[in-house]
Amino acid sequence: MFNRQVQVPAPVRSTTLQQLLEQLEGEFQLPGPFSAPVLAAAERAVAELAPAPEDHTDLPFFTLDPATSTDLDQAMHLSETATGYRIHYAIADVPALVELGGVLDAATRQRGQTIYLPHRRIPLHPEVIGEDHGSLLPGRPRRAFIWVLDLDAEGQLRHTALHRSMIRSRAKRDYLTAQQQLDSGAPDAQLVLLQRIGRLRISQEARRRGASLNLPEQDVQVDAHGNYTLVSRTPLPVEDYNAQISLLTGMAAAELMLQHKVGILRTMPPPRPEDLAEFRMQSRVLGHRWEEHLDYGQFLRTLDVCDPAQLVLMHRAAALFRGADYQVINGQPDTELVQAALAAPYAHATAPLRRLVDRFVLLTCHLLCRQRPIPQPLLEALEELPGLMRTSSAEAAAAGRASIALIEAWVLQHRVGEHFDAVVLTAATANGQGKLRPGQVQLLGEAITGSFTGSAPAASLVSVRLEEADPLTRRCRFSQVASKVTP
């Protein structure tokens, strides 16, 4: 429904758009280039890097990422066992290159995470680490933390081990090609196992009463000539299978840290009962009733985002789970340390090249597996991490929203007055002063959203007129012209 593309029409405008995007970096005070001392420290770390204490280079690991990715955090090898399945999940050994308390450590704590913008990526680590010697590139020996996760025949985790070892990935796979191979009916054995294990873990998620959201993603793509394209894309099934392996690892890490009462978790409170009741009522009003016998997560997996009403419900569902945070394990009840959407304790442990907290989780878990004490500098870092991650996440999210809004306005700036078909995501409502608070619409066939005024309720199909598209204010504003067919 939304997989068409909208391209910036005039090639000469890309230079001005580039300048506006670059101005966002200053406006949101995003990190600039690495300093000379930090770059020198990165080069020294690479030059002095010793091999890992173990060797798993005989295992044919592979990576699975977007086609253009070069900062490859994870690689996997999957196998069947007499009682189920074994996952070898290799995570880049960034701690081997970033000394605790050193120059690189300080620089990455200031950044918090990699920030992805339409015109460039602001990395957490210098390129020599993030896209070269720390990245699990194919054909190159690399240090890694290897999680060995044994599952039973139903996909339930039965045993966890963690090694620090050398690996050599054999292949860099991308999502689209992997999905095409699965769809062809003749995929290789590793993809068959990934699909089988992924489906089992989805079933385990349902048993936990967890939930996954598969909302269409609004992506910005740039071609070789600097032209920007907005694309709305629904994640592929193989991306869900891949995500299940990462989620499983994060839950294994959380379980390990909870057992030893030390570490840091990614948490989220459950929805309030009144919000769930309202959501259930909205599902009835929008014509896709949430039946009593279905758990929340099971209901979400029945939704088809190609149906306007069900797309609106998926957006509403995303708003139910709010308040994601990081919490240091410090004697709280376990119920306060659960990630409610997953219905399980969970830790960020699989993306140390792109996210600061993962490096410290890996160090902590490895020490716990070896029954070693956690050194004081690491304990102090764990206490500092929640604040650092909150700050960097807020900065990244704000800059990301602003860049999308800028490109939407840029694309539409010469189309003011045109009419578009759209679906109402949220209805316009009256505020306390009797004025109309704008709602939000998603254009049909174009990956663009905007505010709108009109009387149409949520999930209505409407014709709207573009009243304003201003790249300087990053605003697109529509008004309702007519109602169309409602679901």
Secondary structure as GFF3:
##gff-version 3
##sequence-region A 1 487
A	DSSP	beta_strand	5	7	.	.	.	ID=ss1
A	DSSP	alpha_helix	13	27	.	.	.	ID=ss2
A	DSSP	alpha_helix	36	47	.	.	.	ID=ss3
A	DSSP	beta_strand	54	55	.	.	.	ID=ss4
A	DSSP	beta_strand	62	65	.	.	.	ID=ss5
A	DSSP	beta_strand	74	80	.	.	.	ID=ss6
A	DSSP	beta_strand	84	92	.	.	.	ID=ss7
A	DSSP	three_ten_helix	94	96	.	.	.	ID=ss8
A	DSSP	alpha_helix	103	111	.	.	.	ID=ss9
A	DSSP	beta_strand	115	116	.	.	.	ID=ss10
A	DSSP	beta_strand	121	122	.	.	.	ID=ss11
A	DSSP	alpha_helix	127	128	.	.	.	ID=ss12
A	DSSP	pi_helix	129	133	.	.	.	ID=ss13
A	DSSP	beta_strand	141	152	.	.	.	ID=ss14
A	DSSP	beta_strand	157	168	.	.	.	ID=ss15
A	DSSP	beta_strand	171	174	.	.	.	ID=ss16
A	DSSP	alpha_helix	175	184	.	.	.	ID=ss17
A	DSSP	alpha_helix	189	208	.	.	.	ID=ss18
A	DSSP	beta_strand	217	222	.	.	.	ID=ss19
A	DSSP	beta_strand	228	233	.	.	.	ID=ss20
A	DSSP	alpha_helix	237	260	.	.	.	ID=ss21
A	DSSP	beta_strand	264	267	.	.	.	ID=ss22
A	DSSP	alpha_helix	273	285	.	.	.	ID=ss23
A	DSSP	alpha_helix	296	300	.	.	.	ID=ss24
A	DSSP	alpha_helix	308	320	.	.	.	ID=ss25
A	DSSP	beta_strand	325	328	.	.	.	ID=ss26
A	DSSP	three_ten_helix	334	337	.	.	.	ID=ss27
A	DSSP	alpha_helix	356	369	.	.	.	ID=ss28
A	DSSP	alpha_helix	376	412	.	.	.	ID=ss29
A	DSSP	beta_strand	419	426	.	.	.	ID=ss30
A	DSSP	beta_strand	429	430	.	.	.	ID=ss31
A	DSSP	beta_strand	436	437	.	.	.	ID=ss32
A	DSSP	beta_strand	439	443	.	.	.	ID=ss33
A	DSSP	beta_strand	449	453	.	.	.	ID=ss34
A	DSSP	beta_strand	461	470	.	.	.	ID=ss35
A	DSSP	beta_strand	475	483	.	.	.	ID=ss36
###
